[in-house]
Amino acid sequence: MGRRGIVVLFTVILLLITIVLGCQAPPVGSAEWHFGRAYKLAGNGNYDEAILEYTKAIAIEPNMAAAYINRGAAYASNRQYALTITDCTKAIELNPTLPMAYVNRAYAYNATGEYILAIADCNKAIELVPDLTAAYVNRAYAYQGNKQYSLSIDDCNKAMELAPELAQPYFHRGLAYKGQGKKHEAIADFIEFRDRNTDPELDEKAIKEIGELSK
């Protein structure tokens, strides 16, 4: 999934969770063994196979919240957002203290236009981990979608402070500036996004935004 542990889709951040197994490899066929296989498969972009392996882990250990979170992330990568929401909700039922479950559910809510629900989940994730960059990026996207541009800009600024190397906040802040009618600021952010971004598809989106704003 792109970088290890983090996948970026449509400029929103989705998180994976790892489990610490110690020095010894887990027994073949155990829930942890299937989890490890699934994590590697997802890391290589093999989401369908990863989903099958996470499902096997859950069948053996139904209370493994991490498996639900990561299977939900794989579903999101396949754009199966309703299944992402179901899995993240189950993970929250099992362990309401895992911020990744809220962030990933917010990701799915954003993808389906449920911005108020996404904001609520990001708020909870930030309550649990105040410096969780992914929560600010996802909430910025939700605020932008909900036309709360000033709040989106605030979250983008916070994300930039926490992770200066990230490209995504510049894209969202550009959209927020565009929503406020601040063309020059928006263009500057889309240009900065292009300098940092490595995804050709997203680069095309930024080029399109720059072109529209330059008319």
VOROZA-91349 format. One record per residue: residue number from 1; residue in three letters; chain; x, y, z of N, C-alpha, C, O, CB in turn. Coordinates in steps of 0.1 Angstrom, whole numbers, always signed. Last residue first. Glycine has a CB too. Layout:
<rs>
- pos_code_unit_n.east_n.north_n.up_ca.east_ca.north_ca.up_c.east_c.north_c.up_o.east_o.north_o.up_cb.east_cb.north_cb.up
- NUM_ala_A_X_Y_Z_X_Y_Z_X_Y_Z_X_Y_Z_X_Y_Z .
...
</rs>
This chain:
<rs>
- pos_code_unit_n.east_n.north_n.up_ca.east_ca.north_ca.up_c.east_c.north_c.up_o.east_o.north_o.up_cb.east_cb.north_cb.up
- 215_lys_A_-74_+309_-153_-82_+315_-164_-86_+329_-161_-93_+336_-169_-95_+306_-166 .
- 214_ser_A_-62_+297_-132_-54_+307_-140_-62_+313_-151_-57_+322_-158_-42_+300_-146 .
- 213_leu_A_-79_+278_-122_-77_+290_-114_-69_+301_-122_-70_+313_-118_-69_+287_-102 .
- 212_glu_A_-76_+258_-141_-89_+264_-139_-88_+278_-132_-95_+287_-135_-99_+255_-132 .
- 211_gly_A_-49_+251_-138_-54_+256_-151_-67_+264_-149_-69_+274_-155_-56_+245_-161 .
- 210_ile_A_-49_+241_-112_-41_+253_-116_-46_+259_-129_-47_+272_-130_-26_+249_-117 .
- 209_glu_A_-65_+219_-115_-69_+229_-106_-62_+242_-110_-68_+253_-110_-67_+225_-92 .
- 208_lys_A_-50_+203_-133_-63_+208_-137_-68_+220_-129_-73_+229_-134_-73_+196_-136 .
- 207_ile_A_-28_+198_-117_-26_+206_-130_-39_+212_-134_-40_+223_-139_-20_+197_-141 .
- 206_ala_A_-40_+182_-98_-34_+195_-94_-32_+204_-106_-35_+216_-106_-21_+193_-87 .
- 205_lys_A_-46_+160_-113_-57_+168_-107_-52_+182_-103_-59_+192_-105_-62_+160_-94 .
- 204_glu_A_-21_+151_-121_-30_+156_-131_-42_+164_-125_-46_+174_-131_-36_+144_-139 .
- 203_asp_A_-12_+143_-96_-5_+154_-103_-14_+160_-114_-15_+172_-115_+8_+150_-109 .
- 202_leu_A_-27_+121_-92_-30_+133_-84_-23_+145_-90_-28_+156_-88_-25_+131_-69 .
- 201_glu_A_-16_+104_-111_-30_+107_-112_-33_+120_-104_-41_+129_-108_-38_+96_-106 .
- 200_pro_A_+12_+102_-102_+8_+109_-115_-6_+113_-116_-10_+123_-122_+12_+100_-127 .
- 199_asp_A_+24_+109_-71_+14_+101_-78_+9_+108_-91_+4_+120_-90_+1_+100_-68 .
- 198_thr_A_+41_+124_-56_+47_+114_-65_+37_+105_-72_+41_+96_-79_+56_+104_-56 .
- 197_asn_A_+44_+158_-45_+36_+146_-48_+44_+137_-58_+52_+141_-66_+23_+151_-55 .
- 196_arg_A_+59_+181_-43_+61_+171_-32_+54_+158_-36_+58_+147_-32_+55_+176_-19 .
- 195_asp_A_+52_+197_-64_+66_+196_-61_+69_+184_-51_+80_+178_-52_+72_+209_-55 .
- 194_arg_A_+25_+198_-62_+31_+191_-73_+46_+188_-70_+51_+178_-74_+29_+199_-86 .
- 193_phe_A_+22_+214_-39_+17_+200_-39_+24_+192_-50_+29_+181_-47_+2_+199_-40 .
- 192_glu_A_+30_+238_-49_+38_+231_-39_+34_+217_-37_+43_+208_-36_+36_+238_-25 .
- 191_ile_A_+9_+242_-67_+22_+241_-72_+31_+234_-62_+39_+225_-65_+28_+255_-75 .
- 190_phe_A_-12_+244_-49_-12_+233_-58_+2_+231_-65_+5_+220_-68_-23_+236_-69 .
- 189_asp_A_-4_+267_-35_-5_+255_-28_-5_+243_-38_+1_+233_-35_-17_+254_-19 .
- 188_ala_A_-6_+287_-55_+7_+284_-48_+7_+271_-41_+17_+264_-41_+10_+296_-38 .
- 187_ile_A_-33_+286_-61_-24_+282_-71_-10_+278_-64_-4_+269_-68_-22_+293_-82 .
- 186_ala_A_-43_+296_-36_-47_+283_-41_-37_+277_-51_-32_+266_-50_-61_+282_-46 .
- 185_glu_A_-33_+322_-36_-29_+313_-25_-32_+298_-30_-24_+289_-27_-37_+316_-12 .
- 184_his_A_-47_+332_-59_-32_+332_-59_-27_+322_-48_-18_+314_-50_-27_+346_-56 .
- 183_lys_A_-75_+329_-52_-69_+322_-63_-54_+321_-62_-48_+310_-64_-72_+328_-76 .
- 182_lys_A_-96_+327_-30_-82_+332_-30_-74_+324_-40_-67_+315_-37_-76_+330_-15 .
- 181_gly_A_-122_+318_-26_-120_+327_-37_-106_+333_-37_-103_+343_-44_-129_+339_-36 .
- 180_gln_A_-126_+298_-9_-127_+312_-3_-125_+322_-14_-125_+334_-12_-116_+314_+8 .
- 179_gly_A_-121_+276_-25_-135_+278_-20_-137_+292_-14_-148_+297_-14_-138_+268_-9 .
- 178_lys_A_-93_+279_-27_-102_+281_-39_-116_+284_-35_-123_+292_-41_-101_+268_-48 .
- 177_tyr_A_-86_+273_-1_-84_+287_-6_-92_+290_-19_-98_+300_-20_-69_+289_-9 .
- 176_ala_A_-93_+246_-2_-100_+255_+7_-98_+270_+3_-108_+278_+3_-95_+253_+21 .
- 175_leu_A_-76_+236_-22_-90_+236_-24_-98_+245_-15_-108_+251_-19_-95_+221_-22 .
- 174_gly_A_-52_+241_-8_-54_+248_-21_-69_+248_-24_-75_+258_-29_-47_+241_-32 .
- 173_arg_A_-55_+224_+13_-55_+239_+16_-57_+246_+3_-63_+257_+3_-41_+243_+23 .
- 172_his_A_-53_+200_-1_-65_+204_+6_-66_+219_+9_-77_+225_+8_-66_+196_+19 .
- 171_phe_A_-27_+202_-10_-38_+200_-20_-51_+204_-13_-59_+212_-19_-39_+185_-24 .
- 170_tyr_A_-12_+204_+13_-12_+215_+3_-23_+214_-7_-28_+224_-11_+2_+215_-4 .
- 169_pro_A_-16_+179_+26_-22_+191_+32_-22_+203_+22_-31_+212_+23_-15_+195_+44 .
- 168_gln_A_-2_+160_+9_-16_+161_+9_-22_+174_+15_-31_+180_+9_-22_+150_+17 .
- 167_ala_A_+26_+159_+12_+21_+167_+1_+6_+170_+3_+1_+180_-1_+23_+159_-12 .
- 166_leu_A_+48_+160_+40_+36_+155_+34_+31_+165_+23_+32_+177_+24_+25_+153_+44 .
- 165_glu_A_+69_+170_+55_+72_+164_+42_+60_+160_+34_+61_+157_+22_+81_+152_+44 .
- 164_pro_A_+60_+180_+79_+63_+190_+69_+66_+183_+55_+65_+190_+45_+75_+198_+73 .
- 163_ala_A_+40_+171_+101_+47_+163_+91_+50_+172_+78_+43_+171_+68_+38_+151_+86 .
- 162_leu_A_+31_+191_+118_+34_+178_+123_+42_+170_+114_+51_+162_+118_+21_+170_+127 .
- 161_glu_A_+26_+213_+101_+35_+214_+113_+40_+201_+118_+51_+199_+121_+28_+222_+124 .
- 160_met_A_+8_+202_+84_+21_+206_+78_+31_+208_+90_+43_+205_+88_+20_+219_+71 .
- 159_ala_A_-14_+199_+101_-7_+187_+95_+6_+190_+89_+16_+182_+91_-16_+181_+84 .
- 158_lys_A_-19_+226_+107_-15_+217_+117_-8_+204_+112_+2_+200_+117_-27_+213_+126 .
- 157_asn_A_-27_+234_+81_-16_+240_+88_-10_+232_+99_+2_+230_+100_-19_+254_+93 .
- 156_cys_A_-50_+218_+79_-39_+217_+69_-26_+222_+75_-16_+216_+74_-42_+223_+56 .
- 155_asp_A_-66_+229_+99_-61_+215_+100_-50_+212_+90_-41_+205_+94_-73_+206_+97 .
- 154_asp_A_-70_+255_+88_-64_+253_+101_-58_+239_+103_-47_+237_+108_-74_+256_+113 .
- 153_ile_A_-84_+249_+65_-70_+255_+64_-63_+253_+77_-51_+251_+77_-72_+270_+60 .
- 152_ser_A_-107_+239_+76_-99_+231_+67_-85_+236_+66_-75_+228_+68_-105_+229_+53 .
- 151_leu_A_-117_+262_+88_-113_+251_+96_-105_+241_+88_-96_+235_+94_-126_+244_+101 .
- 150_ser_A_-122_+277_+65_-113_+282_+74_-108_+271_+83_-96_+270_+87_-119_+294_+83 .
- 149_tyr_A_-142_+262_+51_-129_+264_+45_-118_+269_+56_-107_+264_+55_-129_+274_+34 .
- 148_gln_A_-164_+243_+51_-159_+250_+63_-144_+253_+60_-136_+246_+66_-161_+241_+76 .
- 147_lys_A_-176_+227_+32_-175_+241_+29_-171_+249_+41_-175_+261_+42_-188_+246_+23 .
- 146_asn_A_-174_+200_+34_-186_+206_+41_-185_+222_+40_-193_+229_+46_-185_+202_+56 .
- 145_gly_A_-150_+195_+22_-162_+190_+16_-175_+196_+22_-185_+198_+15_-163_+175_+18 .
- 144_gln_A_-134_+207_+42_-134_+213_+28_-147_+208_+21_-154_+216_+15_-122_+209_+20 .
- 143_tyr_A_-138_+190_+63_-142_+204_+64_-143_+210_+51_-152_+218_+48_-132_+211_+73 .
- 142_ala_A_-127_+166_+52_-141_+167_+55_-146_+181_+57_-157_+185_+52_-144_+159_+68 .
- 141_tyr_A_-100_+174_+49_-108_+170_+37_-123_+171_+40_-131_+176_+32_-104_+155_+33 .
- 140_ala_A_-94_+178_+76_-93_+189_+66_-101_+186_+54_-108_+195_+48_-78_+192_+63 .
- 139_arg_A_-97_+152_+85_-106_+162_+89_-106_+174_+80_-116_+180_+78_-104_+166_+104 .
- 138_asn_A_-75_+140_+73_-88_+135_+69_-99_+146_+74_-109_+147_+67_-91_+122_+76 .
- 137_val_A_-54_+155_+85_-56_+155_+70_-70_+151_+66_-76_+157_+58_-45_+146_+64 .
- 136_tyr_A_-58_+149_+112_-59_+163_+107_-61_+164_+92_-69_+172_+87_-47_+171_+111 .
- 135_ala_A_-53_+122_+112_-66_+127_+116_-69_+141_+111_-80_+145_+107_-68_+126_+131 .
- 134_ala_A_-27_+120_+104_-37_+115_+95_-51_+120_+99_-59_+122_+90_-37_+100_+95 .
- 133_thr_A_-13_+130_+127_-13_+137_+114_-25_+133_+105_-32_+141_+100_+0_+136_+107 .
- 132_leu_A_-19_+132_+159_-20_+122_+148_-23_+129_+135_-34_+134_+132_-32_+112_+151 .
- 131_asp_A_-15_+144_+183_-6_+148_+172_-7_+138_+161_+3_+135_+154_+8_+148_+178 .
- 130_pro_A_-34_+134_+202_-35_+148_+197_-26_+152_+185_-29_+161_+178_-32_+157_+208 .
- 129_val_A_-52_+107_+203_-38_+110_+200_-37_+124_+194_-39_+126_+182_-32_+99_+190 .
- 128_leu_A_-78_+110_+213_-70_+99_+217_-55_+102_+215_-47_+98_+223_-74_+86_+210 .
- 127_glu_A_-87_+133_+200_-88_+132_+214_-79_+121_+220_-73_+123_+231_-103_+130_+218 .
- 126_ile_A_-83_+125_+174_-74_+135_+179_-75_+136_+194_-65_+139_+201_-78_+149_+173 .
- 125_ala_A_-103_+106_+172_-90_+102_+170_-80_+112_+176_-70_+108_+182_-87_+99_+155 .
- 124_lys_A_-125_+123_+175_-123_+113_+185_-108_+108_+184_-102_+106_+194_-132_+101_+183 .
- 123_asn_A_-123_+139_+152_-123_+145_+165_-119_+135_+176_-111_+138_+185_-136_+152_+169 .
- 122_cys_A_-127_+119_+133_-114_+125_+134_-113_+133_+147_-102_+132_+153_-112_+135_+123 .
- 121_asp_A_-155_+114_+137_-145_+103_+139_-130_+109_+141_-123_+105_+149_-145_+93_+128 .
- 120_ala_A_-166_+139_+131_-168_+133_+144_-157_+123_+147_-152_+122_+158_-182_+127_+146 .
- 119_ile_A_-159_+141_+104_-154_+151_+113_-155_+145_+128_-145_+147_+135_-161_+164_+112 .
- 118_ala_A_-174_+120_+93_-160_+119_+92_-153_+129_+102_-144_+125_+109_-155_+123_+78 .
- 117_leu_A_-200_+129_+98_-196_+117_+105_-180_+116_+105_-174_+111_+114_-202_+105_+98 .
- 116_ile_A_-199_+151_+81_-201_+153_+95_-197_+141_+103_-191_+143_+114_-216_+156_+97 .
- 115_tyr_A_-195_+139_+55_-185_+147_+61_-187_+150_+76_-177_+150_+83_-184_+160_+54 .
- 114_glu_A_-201_+117_+36_-206_+118_+50_-197_+126_+58_-190_+121_+68_-209_+104_+56 .
- 113_gly_A_-191_+110_+11_-197_+123_+13_-203_+125_+27_-211_+135_+28_-207_+125_+3 .
- 112_thr_A_-176_+87_+9_-191_+86_+6_-198_+99_+9_-211_+99_+8_-197_+75_+14 .
- 111_ala_A_-151_+94_+17_-153_+89_+3_-167_+88_-1_-170_+89_-13_-146_+76_+2 .
- 110_asn_A_-156_+101_+44_-152_+111_+34_-155_+107_+20_-160_+114_+12_-138_+115_+36 .
- 109_tyr_A_-161_+75_+54_-171_+85_+54_-168_+97_+44_-177_+101_+37_-173_+91_+68 .
- 108_ala_A_-135_+65_+50_-146_+59_+43_-158_+69_+42_-165_+70_+32_-150_+46_+49 .
- 107_tyr_A_-121_+81_+68_-117_+80_+54_-128_+75_+46_-131_+81_+35_-105_+71_+53 .
- 106_ala_A_-133_+74_+92_-135_+88_+87_-131_+88_+72_-138_+95_+64_-126_+98_+95 .
- 105_arg_A_-123_+49_+94_-138_+50_+92_-141_+64_+87_-149_+66_+78_-145_+48_+105 .
- 104_asn_A_-97_+56_+99_-100_+48_+87_-115_+49_+84_-119_+49_+72_-96_+34_+88 .
- 103_val_A_-99_+69_+123_-93_+76_+111_-97_+69_+99_-101_+75_+89_-78_+77_+112 .
- 102_tyr_A_-109_+50_+140_-117_+62_+138_-112_+69_+125_-120_+74_+117_-116_+71_+150 .
- 101_ala_A_-88_+31_+140_-102_+27_+136_-110_+39_+132_-118_+39_+123_-109_+19_+147 .
- 100_met_A_-67_+45_+150_-67_+41_+136_-80_+37_+131_-84_+40_+119_-57_+29_+134 .
- 99_pro_A_-70_+48_+177_-73_+59_+169_-74_+55_+154_-81_+62_+146_-63_+70_+170 .
- 98_leu_A_-84_+27_+200_-75_+26_+188_-78_+37_+178_-89_+37_+171_-76_+12_+181 .
- 97_thr_A_-102_+25_+220_-91_+33_+222_-81_+33_+211_-70_+40_+212_-83_+29_+235 .
- 96_pro_A_-122_+6_+218_-125_+20_+215_-114_+29_+216_-115_+41_+214_-137_+25_+223 .
- 95_asn_A_-123_-24_+208_-113_-16_+215_-115_-2_+211_-110_+3_+200_-98_-21_+211 .
- 94_leu_A_-147_-35_+198_-137_-44_+205_-127_-36_+213_-123_-40_+224_-130_-53_+195 .
- 93_glu_A_-159_-14_+186_-166_-21_+196_-157_-30_+205_-158_-31_+217_-177_-30_+190 .
- 92_ile_A_-139_-7_+168_-142_+2_+178_-149_-5_+190_-147_-2_+201_-150_+14_+173 .
- 91_ala_A_-141_-29_+151_-129_-27_+158_-131_-18_+170_-125_-20_+180_-118_-22_+148 .
- 90_lys_A_-167_-24_+140_-164_-36_+148_-152_-35_+157_-151_-39_+168_-163_-49_+139 .
- 89_thr_A_-161_-1_+126_-171_-1_+137_-169_-13_+146_-170_-11_+158_-185_+0_+131 .
- 88_cys_A_-144_-11_+107_-139_-2_+117_-148_-1_+129_-144_+1_+140_-137_+12_+110 .
- 87_asp_A_-162_-28_+93_-150_-34_+100_-145_-24_+110_-141_-28_+121_-139_-37_+90 .
- 86_thr_A_-181_-10_+83_-185_-21_+91_-173_-26_+99_-175_-29_+111_-191_-32_+82 .
- 85_ile_A_-164_+7_+67_-172_+12_+79_-176_+1_+88_-175_+3_+100_-184_+20_+74 .
- 84_thr_A_-156_-11_+48_-146_-5_+56_-153_+1_+69_-148_-1_+80_-140_+7_+49 .
- 83_leu_A_-180_-17_+36_-173_-28_+43_-163_-22_+52_-160_-27_+63_-167_-38_+33 .
- 82_ala_A_-185_+7_+23_-194_+2_+33_-188_-9_+42_-191_-9_+54_-207_-3_+26 .
- 81_tyr_A_-163_+9_+5_-164_+18_+17_-174_+13_+27_-171_+14_+39_-167_+32_+13 .
- 80_gln_A_-145_-3_-14_-156_-10_-8_-159_-3_+6_-156_-9_+16_-154_-25_-6 .
- 79_arg_A_-122_+4_-27_-133_+13_-28_-146_+6_-23_-157_+9_-28_-135_+18_-42 .
- 78_asn_A_-100_-10_-21_-108_-15_-32_-121_-7_-34_-129_-11_-42_-111_-30_-29 .
- 77_ser_A_-91_+4_+0_-83_+5_-12_-90_-1_-24_-87_+3_-35_-70_-3_-9 .
- 76_ala_A_-111_-4_+18_-111_+10_+13_-103_+12_+0_-106_+19_-9_-106_+20_+24 .
- 75_tyr_A_-103_-30_+22_-116_-27_+16_-116_-13_+10_-121_-11_-1_-128_-29_+26 .
- 74_ala_A_-80_-24_+36_-79_-31_+23_-92_-29_+15_-92_-27_+3_-76_-46_+25 .
- 73_ala_A_-91_-12_+59_-82_-5_+50_-81_-11_+37_-81_-4_+26_-68_-3_+57 .
- 72_gly_A_-104_-35_+69_-112_-23_+65_-104_-14_+56_-109_-8_+46_-116_-15_+77 .
- 71_arg_A_-83_-50_+76_-92_-55_+65_-100_-43_+60_-103_-42_+48_-100_-66_+70 .
- 70_asn_A_-73_-34_+96_-65_-35_+84_-73_-41_+73_-71_-37_+61_-53_-44_+87 .
- 69_ile_A_-93_-36_+116_-89_-23_+111_-82_-24_+97_-84_-17_+88_-79_-16_+121 .
- 68_tyr_A_-95_-63_+120_-107_-56_+114_-102_-43_+108_-107_-39_+98_-117_-54_+125 .
- 67_ala_A_-70_-68_+130_-74_-75_+118_-86_-68_+111_-86_-66_+99_-77_-89_+120 .
- 66_ala_A_-71_-54_+154_-62_-50_+144_-65_-56_+131_-64_-49_+120_-48_-53_+148 .
- 65_ala_A_-89_-69_+170_-93_-56_+165_-84_-51_+153_-89_-45_+144_-93_-45_+176 .
- 64_met_A_-97_-99_+174_-85_-92_+169_-89_-79_+162_-91_-79_+150_-77_-102_+160 .
- 63_asn_A_-118_-116_+181_-116_-104_+188_-104_-96_+185_-100_-87_+192_-117_-106_+203 .
- 62_pro_A_-117_-140_+167_-127_-130_+163_-126_-117_+170_-132_-107_+166_-141_-136_+167 .
- 61_glu_A_-94_-158_+155_-94_-149_+166_-104_-138_+164_-100_-127_+159_-80_-143_+169 .
- 60_ile_A_-101_-172_+132_-94_-179_+143_-95_-171_+156_-97_-177_+167_-79_-181_+139 .
- 59_ala_A_-114_-153_+117_-121_-166_+119_-114_-173_+131_-121_-180_+139_-121_-175_+107 .
- 58_ile_A_-94_-134_+115_-106_-131_+122_-113_-144_+126_-119_-145_+137_-115_-121_+115 .
- 57_ala_A_-76_-147_+97_-72_-144_+111_-83_-141_+120_-83_-145_+132_-62_-131_+110 .
- 56_lys_A_-92_-149_+75_-88_-161_+81_-83_-158_+96_-86_-166_+105_-77_-168_+73 .
- 55_thr_A_-94_-122_+69_-106_-129_+72_-103_-142_+79_-110_-146_+88_-114_-132_+59 .
- 54_tyr_A_-68_-116_+62_-73_-110_+74_-86_-117_+78_-88_-119_+90_-76_-95_+71 .
- 53_glu_A_-67_-132_+38_-59_-135_+49_-63_-129_+62_-63_-135_+73_-44_-131_+47 .
- 52_leu_A_-86_-118_+22_-88_-132_+25_-80_-136_+37_-85_-144_+46_-84_-141_+13 .
- 51_ile_A_-73_-93_+20_-87_-94_+27_-89_-109_+31_-95_-111_+42_-98_-89_+17 .
- 50_ala_A_-51_-100_+6_-49_-95_+19_-63_-97_+27_-63_-101_+39_-45_-81_+20 .
- 49_glu_A_-62_-105_-19_-56_-116_-11_-54_-112_+3_-55_-121_+12_-42_-120_-18 .
- 48_asp_A_-71_-79_-25_-81_-91_-24_-75_-102_-16_-82_-108_-8_-84_-95_-39 .
- 47_tyr_A_-47_-64_-25_-57_-62_-15_-67_-73_-14_-72_-77_-3_-65_-49_-18 .
- 46_asn_A_-18_-61_-30_-26_-73_-33_-38_-73_-23_-38_-81_-14_-18_-86_-32 .
- 45_gly_A_+1_-42_-25_-10_-38_-33_-20_-50_-37_-29_-48_-45_-6_-32_-46 .
- 44_asn_A_+20_-48_-7_+24_-49_-21_+12_-46_-31_+13_-48_-43_+29_-63_-24 .
- 43_gly_A_+7_-45_+17_+19_-36_+14_+23_-37_-1_+29_-27_-6_+30_-40_+23 .
- 42_ala_A_-10_-66_+15_-15_-53_+14_-4_-43_+10_-6_-34_+2_-23_-49_+27 .
- 41_leu_A_+9_-87_+20_+1_-86_+7_-4_-73_+5_-4_-67_-6_-10_-97_+8 .
- 40_lys_A_+17_-80_+46_+27_-80_+35_+20_-79_+21_+24_-72_+13_+36_-92_+35 .
- 39_tyr_A_-7_-84_+60_+0_-71_+60_+10_-70_+49_+10_-59_+42_+7_-70_+74 .
- 38_ala_A_-12_-112_+55_-21_-101_+50_-14_-88_+49_-16_-80_+39_-34_-101_+58 .
- 37_arg_A_+9_-123_+70_+8_-125_+55_-1_-115_+49_+3_-109_+38_+2_-140_+52 .
- 36_gly_A_+1_-115_+96_+14_-111_+90_+14_-112_+75_+19_-104_+68_+25_-119_+96 .
- 35_phe_A_-23_-128_+98_-23_-113_+99_-10_-108_+92_-10_-99_+84_-23_-108_+114 .
- 34_his_A_-15_-154_+98_-24_-149_+87_-24_-134_+86_-23_-128_+76_-38_-154_+88 .
- 33_trp_A_-1_-154_+122_+5_-158_+110_-2_-152_+98_+3_-147_+89_+7_-173_+109 .
- 32_glu_A_-21_-147_+141_-10_-138_+139_-2_-141_+126_+2_-132_+119_+0_-139_+151 .
- 31_ala_A_-36_-171_+140_-42_-158_+136_-31_-148_+133_-32_-140_+123_-52_-153_+147 .
- 30_ser_A_-16_-198_+125_-22_-190_+136_-28_-177_+131_-26_-173_+120_-12_-187_+147 .
- 29_gly_A_-3_-209_+104_-17_-212_+105_-24_-204_+117_-36_-205_+118_-20_-226_+106 .
- 28_val_A_+27_-213_+122_+20_-214_+109_+6_-217_+111_+2_-226_+118_+27_-224_+100 .
- 27_pro_A_+33_-192_+150_+30_-206_+145_+23_-205_+132_+13_-197_+130_+22_-214_+155 .
- 26_pro_A_+53_-163_+145_+41_-169_+150_+39_-183_+144_+44_-186_+133_+29_-161_+146 .
- 25_ala_A_+88_-161_+153_+78_-161_+143_+65_-168_+149_+66_-178_+156_+82_-168_+130 .
- 24_gln_A_+101_-144_+181_+98_-156_+175_+87_-154_+164_+78_-146_+166_+94_-166_+185 .
- 23_cys_A_+103_-118_+192_+114_-123_+184_+110_-135_+176_+116_-138_+166_+126_-126_+193 .
- 22_gly_A_+71_-102_+189_+82_-106_+196_+93_-111_+187_+92_-109_+175_+79_-116_+207 .
- 21_leu_A_+50_-91_+176_+49_-106_+178_+62_-110_+186_+63_-122_+189_+49_-113_+165 .
- 20_val_A_+28_-65_+175_+41_-69_+179_+41_-83_+183_+34_-88_+192_+46_-60_+191 .
- 19_ile_A_+10_-55_+146_+10_-62_+159_+24_-66_+162_+31_-72_+154_+0_-73_+159 .
- 18_thr_A_+0_-24_+130_+9_-36_+131_+7_-42_+145_+2_-36_+154_+24_-33_+128 .
- 17_ile_A_-24_-9_+110_-19_-11_+123_-11_-24_+123_-14_-34_+116_-30_-13_+134 .
- 16_leu_A_-26_+17_+86_-26_+3_+89_-20_+2_+103_-12_+10_+108_-18_-5_+79 .
- 15_leu_A_-47_+45_+75_-36_+39_+83_-38_+24_+85_-49_+19_+85_-36_+45_+97 .
- 14_leu_A_-49_+69_+50_-55_+57_+56_-44_+50_+63_-33_+49_+58_-61_+48_+45 .
- 13_ile_A_-54_+102_+40_-45_+92_+46_-53_+81_+53_-62_+84_+60_-35_+99_+56 .
- 12_val_A_-61_+116_+8_-65_+114_+22_-57_+102_+27_-54_+93_+20_-80_+111_+23 .
- 11_thr_A_-56_+118_-19_-50_+128_-10_-55_+127_+4_-53_+136_+12_-52_+142_-15 .
- 10_phe_A_-65_+95_-31_-72_+108_-33_-68_+118_-22_-77_+125_-17_-87_+105_-33 .
- 9_leu_A_-47_+77_-7_-57_+76_-18_-64_+89_-19_-70_+94_-9_-66_+64_-16 .
- 8_val_A_-20_+63_+8_-26_+75_+4_-35_+74_-8_-30_+70_-19_-15_+86_+2 .
- 7_val_A_-13_+43_+35_-16_+43_+21_-23_+57_+19_-31_+61_+27_-26_+31_+17 .
- 6_ile_A_+12_+31_+57_+3_+42_+53_+0_+41_+39_+9_+39_+30_+9_+56_+57 .
- 5_gly_A_+28_+9_+60_+20_+13_+71_+10_+24_+68_+1_+27_+76_+28_+17_+82 .
- 4_arg_A_+51_+18_+37_+48_+8_+47_+39_+14_+58_+43_+24_+64_+60_+2_+53 .
- 3_arg_A_+35_+35_+9_+45_+34_+20_+41_+23_+30_+29_+20_+31_+47_+47_+27 .
- 2_gly_A_+15_+15_-11_+24_+27_-11_+35_+25_+0_+42_+16_-1_+16_+39_-9 .
- 1_met_A_+8_-12_+0_+0_+0_+0_+9_+12_+0_+9_+20_+10_-9_+0_+12 .
</rs>
